[in-house]
Amino acid sequence: MKVLMSKDLRKVGKKGDIVDVSDGYGANYIIPNGFGVLYTPQAQKEYQRELALEKEEEEKKMAEANEISKRLEGITLEFLAPAGRRGEMVGTVSFKEISEALKKKYDIIVDKKQLIDRNVIVNGFGKTSLKVDLFKGVIGQINVHVSLREKK
């Protein structure tokens, strides 16, 4: 029995492969569990159509990520923070605060998981740059500027 694989299955084949399996294995395990479909020219055409749709969707997301990256270049987020006795910043500006400010002011959604260097902490006055992976290698840079909050 020839089967067009819909998902990867260890020791059988990867998604998109056409494999020969025994009739019982194909009919009782692979096809019912969604790992593949019976190979026909129609199934092959359907798979090619799905691939084209996936590629189109990926190109759309890539273009969107490039546009967001260009928008981020011109944005500097401003935050105010108090100073301690020695003049250094008290606390940090969390990535959650940064992402909320981006969403609120510029309608850009960036997730914490997209942060490339998780060791960069915004815990001092001045300008800091954070790099985020927007989509498969499209890197954006978020500029953050922290100023001293004047005491009243």
N, CA, C and O of each residue as an XYZ file, in Angstrom:
608
protein
N       0.852     -1.168      0.000
C       0.000      0.000      0.000
C       0.902      1.236      0.000
O       1.853      1.328      0.777
N       0.585      2.184     -0.886
C       1.333      3.442     -0.927
C       0.576      4.478     -0.102
O      -0.637      4.648     -0.226
N       1.355      5.169      0.756
C       0.774      6.155      1.648
C       1.534      7.462      1.495
O       2.764      7.479      1.458
N       0.781      8.568      1.404
C       1.370      9.910      1.403
C       1.359     10.385      2.844
O       0.298     10.531      3.451
N       2.551     10.628      3.393
C       2.678     10.977      4.806
C       2.183     12.404      5.058
O       2.577     13.341      4.363
N       1.308     12.554      6.072
C       0.791     13.862      6.470
C       1.606     14.448      7.619
O       1.672     15.665      7.789
N       2.226     13.567      8.406
C       3.064     13.956      9.541
C       4.293     13.060      9.530
O       4.313     12.014      8.882
N       5.318     13.489     10.258
C       6.501     12.650     10.408
C       6.147     11.459     11.294
O       5.453     11.602     12.301
N       6.630     10.291     10.906
C       6.465      9.084     11.702
C       7.799      8.369     11.722
O       8.320      7.963     10.684
N       8.336      8.223     12.898
C       9.659      7.646     13.068
C       9.746      6.271     12.422
O       8.839      5.450     12.563
N      10.827      6.029     11.725
C      11.153      4.780     11.036
C      10.233      4.489      9.848
O      10.336      3.423      9.241
N       9.340      5.415      9.510
C       8.471      5.203      8.352
C       8.735      6.270      7.302
O       9.085      5.941      6.168
N       8.576      7.542      7.655
C       8.810      8.605      6.695
C       8.469      9.961      7.258
O       7.871     10.083      8.327
N       8.861     10.974      6.519
C       8.599     12.355      6.914
C       7.401     12.885      6.143
O       6.948     12.279      5.171
N       6.899     14.027      6.595
C       5.757     14.660      5.950
C       6.072     14.895      4.472
O       7.122     15.438      4.131
N       5.155     14.482      3.608
C       5.316     14.668      2.167
C       5.909     13.472      1.452
O       5.844     13.399      0.225
N       6.488     12.525      2.189
C       7.062     11.329      1.569
C       5.958     10.387      1.116
O       4.879     10.331      1.706
N       6.257      9.646      0.049
C       5.369      8.577     -0.403
C       6.074      7.284     -0.036
O       7.157      6.994     -0.545
N       5.463      6.510      0.845
C       6.113      5.303      1.349
C       5.258      4.077      1.075
O       4.033      4.156      0.978
N       5.941      2.936      0.952
C       5.262      1.650      0.823
C       5.212      1.001      2.196
O       6.248      0.793      2.829
N       4.018      0.683      2.654
C       3.854     -0.001      3.929
C       2.919     -1.189      3.713
O       2.239     -1.283      2.692
N       2.898     -2.083      4.682
C       1.986     -3.218      4.558
C       0.542     -2.709      4.641
O       0.264     -1.675      5.247
N      -0.350     -3.454      4.026
C      -1.754     -3.042      3.991
C      -2.339     -2.877      5.398
O      -3.046     -1.905      5.668
N      -2.050     -3.804      6.274
C      -2.599     -3.747      7.627
C      -2.070     -2.553      8.408
O      -2.831     -1.878      9.102
N      -0.764     -2.285      8.300
C      -0.155     -1.165      9.022
C      -0.730      0.159      8.520
O      -1.038      1.051      9.310
N      -0.869      0.276      7.208
C      -1.413      1.507      6.637
C      -2.876      1.713      7.004
O      -3.274      2.802      7.417
N      -3.678      0.657      6.849
C      -5.119      0.770      7.074
C      -5.492      0.836      8.552
O      -6.502      1.442      8.906
N      -4.683      0.214      9.423
C      -5.051      0.130     10.831
C      -4.313      1.115     11.739
O      -4.748      1.358     12.865
N      -3.212      1.679     11.267
C      -2.466      2.590     12.137
C      -2.198      3.944     11.492
O      -2.584      4.978     12.037
N      -1.547      3.945     10.345
C      -1.109      5.207      9.744
C      -2.287      6.100      9.352
O      -2.336      7.266      9.745
N      -3.215      5.576      8.600
C      -4.339      6.392      8.115
C      -5.300      6.784      9.247
O      -5.656      7.958      9.336
N      -5.740      5.853     10.123
C      -6.665      6.263     11.194
C      -6.071      7.269     12.194
O      -6.799      8.087     12.755
N      -4.756      7.206     12.415
C      -4.131      8.116     13.378
C      -3.651      9.409     12.740
O      -3.011     10.222     13.406
N      -3.947      9.614     11.468
C      -3.655     10.885     10.825
C      -2.211     11.072     10.399
O      -1.803     12.193     10.093
N      -1.431     10.006     10.372
C      -0.038     10.122      9.944
C       0.083     10.162      8.424
O       1.110     10.592      7.899
N      -0.953      9.720      7.712
C      -0.892      9.727      6.258
C      -2.245      9.437      5.656
O      -3.217      9.128      6.345
N      -2.268      9.551      4.323
C      -3.482      9.237      3.556
C      -3.093      8.285      2.437
O      -1.934      8.233      2.027
N      -4.063      7.542      1.950
C      -3.833      6.641      0.836
C      -3.355      7.450     -0.362
O      -3.975      8.449     -0.725
N      -2.258      7.023     -0.975
C      -1.682      7.790     -2.082
C      -2.547      7.635     -3.333
O      -2.792      6.525     -3.807
N      -3.001      8.775     -3.852
C      -3.693      8.853     -5.135
C      -3.207     10.139     -5.799
O      -2.687     11.021     -5.116
N      -3.365     10.259     -7.095
C      -2.995     11.532     -7.731
C      -3.756     12.719     -7.130
O      -3.209     13.816     -7.017
N      -5.016     12.499     -6.744
C      -5.809     13.556     -6.122
C      -5.213     13.953     -4.771
O      -5.160     15.137     -4.441
N      -4.765     12.965     -3.988
C      -4.147     13.259     -2.690
C      -2.850     14.032     -2.893
O      -2.530     14.924     -2.107
N      -2.107     13.697     -3.933
C      -0.858     14.408     -4.230
C      -1.149     15.864     -4.602
O      -0.437     16.767     -4.161
N      -2.175     16.098     -5.401
C      -2.553     17.467     -5.776
C      -2.987     18.261     -4.546
O      -2.628     19.429     -4.394
N      -3.750     17.628     -3.680
C      -4.210     18.283     -2.455
C      -3.015     18.662     -1.570
O      -2.989     19.746     -0.988
N      -2.044     17.777     -1.475
C      -0.844     18.063     -0.686
C      -0.063     19.228     -1.288
O       0.430     20.083     -0.553
N       0.055     19.272     -2.605
C       0.754     20.378     -3.266
C       0.030     21.695     -3.026
O       0.668     22.731     -2.837
N      -1.289     21.662     -3.033
C      -2.082     22.863     -2.775
C      -1.852     23.340     -1.328
O      -1.721     24.540     -1.085
N      -1.803     22.400     -0.376
C      -1.535     22.751      1.024
C      -0.144     23.367      1.167
O       0.034     24.337      1.903
N       0.838     22.805      0.465
C       2.193     23.357      0.508
C       2.223     24.786     -0.016
O       2.881     25.653      0.559
N       1.506     25.025     -1.110
C       1.462     26.372     -1.683
C       0.825     27.361     -0.699
O       1.304     28.485     -0.554
N      -0.249     26.944     -0.028
C      -0.900     27.805      0.959
C       0.024     28.091      2.140
O       0.084     29.222      2.622
N       0.743     27.070      2.605
C       1.688     27.264      3.712
C       2.796     28.233      3.322
O       3.186     29.093      4.113
N       3.297     28.090      2.104
C       4.370     28.968      1.633
C       3.866     30.409      1.527
O       4.564     31.349      1.909
N       2.661     30.571      1.010
C       2.065     31.899      0.884
C       1.882     32.543      2.258
O       2.162     33.728      2.438
N       1.410     31.750      3.225
C       1.214     32.246      4.589
C       2.557     32.639      5.217
O       2.650     33.652      5.911
N       3.580     31.842      4.972
C       4.904     32.141      5.514
C       5.472     33.423      4.905
O       6.076     34.226      5.615
N       5.286     33.620      3.607
C       5.747     34.852      2.955
C       5.015     36.069      3.516
O       5.605     37.135      3.691
N       3.735     35.897      3.791
C       2.935     36.979      4.367
C       3.472     37.353      5.755
O       3.626     38.534      6.068
N       3.758     36.331      6.590
C       4.290     36.579      7.931
C       5.676     37.209      7.860
O       6.010     38.062      8.681
N       6.488     36.795      6.880
C       7.828     37.354      6.720
C       7.745     38.838      6.352
O       8.494     39.654      6.889
N       6.843     39.184      5.443
C       6.670     40.583      5.048
C       6.178     41.415      6.232
O       6.621     42.546      6.431
N       5.269     40.853      7.007
C       4.745     41.540      8.184
C       5.860     41.763      9.213
O       5.936     42.830      9.823
N       6.717     40.768      9.405
C       7.831     40.893     10.350
C       8.827     41.945      9.876
O       9.358     42.701     10.689
N       9.088     42.002      8.566
C       9.984     43.032      8.032
C       9.421     44.425      8.260
O      10.156     45.354      8.593
N       8.107     44.565      8.078
C       7.469     45.865      8.284
C       7.548     46.279      9.754
O       7.811     47.443     10.058
N       7.322     45.327     10.668
C       7.413     45.625     12.098
C       8.843     45.997     12.467
O       9.061     46.899     13.275
N       9.813     45.313     11.884
C      11.219     45.618     12.150
C      11.560     47.046     11.730
O      12.265     47.757     12.446
N      11.060     47.458     10.578
C      11.312     48.827     10.105
C      10.625     49.851     11.007
O      11.169     50.924     11.267
N       9.420     49.510     11.483
C       8.718     50.423     12.395
C       9.456     50.562     13.717
O       9.516     51.651     14.288
N      10.016     49.464     14.202
C      10.729     49.484     15.480
C      11.986     50.351     15.433
O      12.394     50.914     16.448
N      12.603     50.456     14.242
C      13.825     51.254     14.110
C      13.607     52.707     14.530
O      14.486     53.313     15.143
N      12.458     53.261     14.208
C      12.194     54.663     14.497
C      11.546     54.924     15.843
O      11.185     56.062     16.145
N      11.395     53.885     16.658
C      10.692     54.029     17.933
C      11.691     53.956     19.091
O      12.536     53.063     19.144
N      11.578     54.893     19.998
C      12.308     54.832     21.266
C      11.285     54.958     22.380
O      10.611     55.980     22.504
N      11.176     53.925     23.182
C      10.222     53.937     24.286
C      10.823     54.693     25.465
O      11.966     54.452     25.853
N      10.046     55.604     26.027
C      10.506     56.422     27.151
C       9.886     55.915     28.450
O       8.677     55.697     28.531
N      10.734     55.732     29.467
C      10.273     55.328     30.789
C      10.899     56.247     31.826
O      11.997     56.767     31.627
N      10.202     56.439     32.919
C      10.707     57.224     34.049
C      10.927     56.282     35.225
O      10.128     55.379     35.472
N      12.024     56.507     35.945
C      12.320     55.671     37.102
C      12.949     56.528     38.193
O      13.636     57.503     37.886
N      12.729     56.184     39.467
C      13.329     56.947     40.567
C      14.801     56.569     40.759
O      15.240     55.493     40.352
N      15.532     57.457     41.374
C      16.935     57.197     41.673
C      17.089     56.936     43.160
O      16.340     57.468     43.979
N      18.073     56.110     43.499
C      18.366     55.811     44.894
C      19.263     56.882     45.492
O      19.473     57.934     44.888
N      19.780     56.619     46.659
C      20.626     57.586     47.355
C      21.912     57.881     46.606
O      22.406     59.009     46.627
N      22.451     56.876     45.948
C      23.716     57.068     45.238
C      23.522     57.518     43.792
O      24.497     57.657     43.052
N      22.302     57.741     43.391
C      22.041     58.254     42.055
C      21.779     57.197     40.997
O      21.532     57.539     39.841
N      21.826     55.924     41.361
C      21.530     54.902     40.360
C      20.048     54.554     40.372
O      19.331     54.829     41.334
N      19.620     53.954     39.299
C      18.208     53.635     39.114
C      17.750     52.583     40.125
O      18.469     51.629     40.421
N      16.546     52.779     40.643
C      15.946     51.822     41.558
C      15.023     50.926     40.743
O      14.128     51.421     40.058
N      15.231     49.607     40.810
C      14.385     48.659     40.091
C      14.829     48.467     38.653
O      15.928     48.862     38.265
N      13.950     47.851     37.870
C      14.221     47.604     36.451
C      12.963     47.899     35.641
O      11.862     48.000     36.182
N      13.154     48.032     34.342
C      12.025     48.123     33.422
C      11.875     46.725     32.841
O      12.748     46.266     32.104
N      10.791     46.049     33.158
C      10.604     44.662     32.720
C      10.201     44.607     31.250
O       9.709     45.580     30.678
N      10.430     43.424     30.656
C      10.037     43.248     29.267
C       8.521     43.309     29.122
O       8.006     43.690     28.071
N       7.812     42.933     30.180
C       6.348     43.017     30.165
C       5.914     44.474     30.003
O       5.002     44.768     29.230
N       6.559     45.380     30.724
C       6.239     46.810     30.608
C       6.562     47.319     29.204
O       5.812     48.107     28.627
N       7.683     46.857     28.670
C       8.092     47.278     27.320
C       7.083     46.795     26.289
O       6.658     47.568     25.430
N       6.691     45.510     26.364
C       5.744     44.975     25.383
C       4.374     45.628     25.517
O       3.694     45.839     24.513
N       3.953     45.954     26.758
C       2.668     46.641     26.938
C       2.712     48.041     26.355
O       1.734     48.496     25.762
N       3.845     48.736     26.518
C       3.977     50.078     25.939
C       3.958     50.021     24.421
O       3.353     50.878     23.778
N       4.609     49.028     23.842
C       4.589     48.875     22.381
C       3.182     48.606     21.878
O       2.762     49.164     20.865
N       2.460     47.759     22.581
C       1.102     47.434     22.154
C       0.173     48.633     22.302
O      -0.638     48.914     21.420
N       0.297     49.332     23.418
C      -0.601     50.454     23.701
C      -0.359     51.646     22.772
O      -1.305     52.219     22.232
N       0.901     52.012     22.589
C       1.214     53.213     21.818
C       1.319     52.978     20.314
O       0.932     53.834     19.519
N       1.846     51.808     19.923
C       2.156     51.598     18.501
C       1.438     50.396     17.894
O       1.609     50.122     16.706
N       0.642     49.676     18.676
C      -0.088     48.498     18.213
C       0.856     47.439     17.622
O       0.564     46.830     16.593
N       1.997     47.237     18.302
C       2.956     46.209     17.903
C       2.995     45.173     19.018
O       3.222     45.511     20.180
N       2.772     43.912     18.663
C       2.756     42.850     19.658
C       4.068     42.076     19.586
O       4.414     41.493     18.559
N       4.795     42.087     20.717
C       6.056     41.358     20.822
C       5.977     40.516     22.081
O       5.643     41.019     23.154
N       6.288     39.228     21.948
C       6.223     38.309     23.067
C       7.588     38.173     23.739
O       8.623     38.341     23.093
N       7.585     37.875     25.015
C       8.817     37.715     25.783
C       9.695     36.607     25.193
O      10.921     36.690     25.262
N       9.090     35.591     24.625
C       9.823     34.467     24.047
C      10.631     34.879     22.823
O      11.560     34.174     22.430
N      10.292     36.002     22.225
C      10.997     36.470     21.037
C      12.279     37.218     21.371
O      13.072     37.515     20.478
N      12.492     37.524     22.642
C      13.687     38.234     23.072
C      14.906     37.352     22.820
O      14.939     36.200     23.255
N      15.909     37.886     22.121
C      17.081     37.088     21.765
C      18.033     36.950     22.940
O      18.368     35.833     23.336
N      18.472     38.058     23.499
C      19.413     38.021     24.602
C      18.669     38.289     25.896
O      18.414     39.440     26.252
N      18.327     37.233     26.590
C      17.530     37.377     27.812
C      18.344     37.945     28.973
O      17.781     38.272     30.017
N      19.654     38.066     28.805
C      20.504     38.587     29.875
C      20.533     40.112     29.915
O      20.986     40.694     30.900
N      20.055     40.766     28.855
C      20.048     42.227     28.838
C      18.918     42.702     29.750
O      17.751     42.367     29.546
N      19.290     43.485     30.754
C      18.317     43.983     31.722
C      18.338     45.503     31.665
O      19.404     46.117     31.663
N      17.169     46.099     31.619
C      17.069     47.551     31.612
C      17.018     47.979     33.076
O      15.942     48.088     33.663
N      18.204     48.223     33.664
C      18.248     48.585     35.079
C      19.151     49.791     35.333
O      19.686     49.957     36.429
N      19.312     50.621     34.322
C      20.109     51.829     34.489
C      19.525     52.950     33.638
O      18.765     52.712     32.699
N      19.899     54.172     33.988
C      19.428     55.314     33.212
C      20.148     55.348     31.869
O      21.284     54.889     31.748
N      19.478     55.892     30.874
C      20.077     56.014     29.553
C      19.367     55.127     28.550
O      18.234     54.694     28.758
N      20.074     54.867     27.445
C      19.484     54.132     26.332
C      19.960     52.683     26.330
O      21.141     52.405     26.538
N      19.027     51.769     26.094
C      19.323     50.343     25.998
C      18.617     49.798     24.764
O      17.495     50.198     24.453
N      19.279     48.887     24.067
C      18.677     48.252     22.890
C      18.442     46.780     23.176
O      19.318     46.088     23.696
N      17.256     46.310     22.832
C      16.896     44.906     22.979
C      16.628     44.334     21.596
O      15.916     44.947     20.800
N      17.183     43.182     21.306
C      16.953     42.538     20.012
C      15.880     41.464     20.170
O      15.899     40.679     21.118
N      14.948     41.448     19.225
C      13.877     40.456     19.222
C      13.831     39.761     17.870
O      14.024     40.383     16.825
N      13.570     38.451     17.910
C      13.437     37.660     16.695
C      11.955     37.671     16.309
O      11.139     36.979     16.918
N      11.625     38.458     15.302
C      10.217     38.634     14.936
C       9.664     37.435     14.171
O       8.532     37.015     14.409
N      10.464     36.877     13.245
C      10.013     35.708     12.496
C      11.176     35.127     11.708
O      11.714     35.790     10.822
N      11.564     33.918     12.014
C      12.581     33.163     11.269
C      13.733     34.020     10.753
O      13.939     34.119      9.543
N      14.463     34.622     11.639
C      15.653     35.367     11.249
C      15.444     36.850     11.009
O      16.415     37.559     10.745
N      14.230     37.343     11.088
C      13.982     38.780     10.968
C      14.156     39.365     12.365
O      13.342     39.139     13.260
N      15.237     40.122     12.526
C      15.584     40.663     13.834
C      15.149     42.122     13.922
O      15.450     42.928     13.042
N      14.440     42.444     14.993
C      14.038     43.816     15.249
C      14.762     44.335     16.472
O      15.209     43.559     17.317
N      14.873     45.628     16.564
C      15.569     46.234     17.696
C      14.638     47.207     18.399
O      14.115     48.138     17.787
N      14.437     46.981     19.695
C      13.599     47.853     20.505
C      14.524     48.775     21.294
O      15.370     48.308     22.057
N      14.362     50.084     21.108
C      15.166     51.062     21.830
C      14.383     51.556     23.039
O      13.228     51.968     22.926
N      15.037     51.506     24.202
C      14.407     51.918     25.452
C      15.272     53.001     26.077
O      16.486     52.843     26.201
N      14.639     54.103     26.470
C      15.356     55.183     27.144
C      14.713     55.399     28.509
O      13.505     55.609     28.614
N      15.544     55.342     29.559
C      15.044     55.530     30.918
C      15.587     56.845     31.449
O      16.794     57.085     31.433
N      14.679     57.696     31.922
C      15.042     59.004     32.468
C      14.735     59.045     33.956
O      13.967     58.233     34.472
N      15.337     59.986     34.621
C      15.133     60.168     36.052
C      13.764     60.787     36.313
O      13.394     61.792     35.707
N      13.015     60.163     37.233
C      11.731     60.714     37.646
C      12.026     61.697     38.770
O      12.598     61.336     39.799
N      11.633     62.926     38.559
C      11.899     63.975     39.554
C      11.022     63.781     40.770
O       9.844     63.441     40.654
N      11.604     64.001     41.947
C      10.841     63.904     43.189
C      10.019     65.161     43.360
O      10.443     66.247     42.965
N       8.852     65.018     43.941
C       7.965     66.158     44.141
C       8.184     66.801     45.469
O       7.515     67.781     45.797
